[in-house]
Amino acid sequence: MVLDISKLINKNGASVDICADIALETVSFGNQDITVTSPVHTEGDVTNVDGLFRLTLRCNADYVSQCSRCLADTEKKLDFEIE
């Protein structure tokens, strides 16, 4: 994803909204492969705050991983915020 923030330069308080769905298939984490079963939905903004860019982002996705005890596939939801 490419985000053009050029219109924020030298404009204190200006912001750009972000809304995108990012397709991922498999992500390796530690020794485990995680299958992402839905696009990663992202919403947020980038704001110029006194010449610094502040990113606020909310993300969520569905994924399947293996249970560490029984190794059965487990469906889960991931929701997180970045600021």
PLY file of the C-alpha trace (Angstrom):
ply
format ascii 1.0
element vertex 83
property float x
property float y
property float z
element edge 82
property int vertex1
property int vertex2
end_header
0.00 0.00 0.00
1.34 3.42 -0.97
0.13 6.46 0.94
0.75 9.96 -0.46
1.38 12.32 2.46
2.90 15.14 0.38
-0.12 17.39 1.00
0.57 17.20 4.76
4.01 18.79 4.56
4.08 22.30 6.09
0.33 22.10 6.91
-0.03 21.67 10.67
-3.24 19.82 11.53
-3.78 18.45 8.01
-4.59 14.75 7.76
-5.06 11.94 5.24
-7.59 9.18 5.87
-6.63 5.55 5.37
-9.05 2.76 4.48
-7.79 -0.38 2.80
-8.14 -4.14 2.70
-4.79 -5.90 2.38
-4.72 -9.51 1.18
-2.32 -11.85 2.98
-2.22 -15.61 2.67
0.27 -17.19 5.04
2.41 -15.49 7.65
5.22 -17.25 9.54
5.40 -16.40 13.24
8.01 -18.22 15.28
7.91 -21.84 14.15
4.28 -21.67 13.06
2.55 -20.77 9.80
-0.63 -18.74 10.24
-3.21 -18.70 7.43
-4.98 -15.35 7.09
-8.53 -16.18 5.93
-9.83 -12.65 5.35
-8.26 -9.46 4.05
-6.64 -7.36 6.76
-9.04 -4.41 7.06
-7.28 -1.17 8.00
-8.78 2.21 8.92
-7.13 5.29 10.34
-5.29 8.48 9.44
-1.96 10.25 9.21
-1.90 13.75 10.75
0.74 16.50 10.72
1.26 17.48 14.36
3.76 20.34 14.59
5.81 18.96 11.70
5.71 15.34 12.87
3.46 12.72 11.26
1.18 10.80 13.64
-0.22 7.48 12.38
-3.38 6.08 13.95
-4.50 2.75 12.55
-7.06 0.09 13.46
-6.68 -3.36 11.88
-8.63 -6.60 11.99
-8.52 -9.97 10.24
-9.55 -13.59 10.62
-6.91 -16.31 10.74
-6.34 -20.02 11.34
-3.48 -21.40 13.42
-2.75 -24.63 15.23
-3.51 -25.14 18.89
-0.20 -25.52 20.73
-1.58 -28.39 22.85
-3.59 -30.56 20.44
-2.40 -29.22 17.04
-6.00 -28.84 15.82
-6.71 -25.91 13.51
-8.21 -23.01 15.44
-10.08 -20.07 13.87
-9.52 -16.70 15.54
-10.02 -12.97 15.04
-7.21 -10.44 15.35
-8.01 -6.83 16.27
-5.32 -4.27 17.10
-4.54 -0.56 17.05
-1.34 1.25 16.15
-0.62 4.79 17.27
0 1
1 2
2 3
3 4
4 5
5 6
6 7
7 8
8 9
9 10
10 11
11 12
12 13
13 14
14 15
15 16
16 17
17 18
18 19
19 20
20 21
21 22
22 23
23 24
24 25
25 26
26 27
27 28
28 29
29 30
30 31
31 32
32 33
33 34
34 35
35 36
36 37
37 38
38 39
39 40
40 41
41 42
42 43
43 44
44 45
45 46
46 47
47 48
48 49
49 50
50 51
51 52
52 53
53 54
54 55
55 56
56 57
57 58
58 59
59 60
60 61
61 62
62 63
63 64
64 65
65 66
66 67
67 68
68 69
69 70
70 71
71 72
72 73
73 74
74 75
75 76
76 77
77 78
78 79
79 80
80 81
81 82
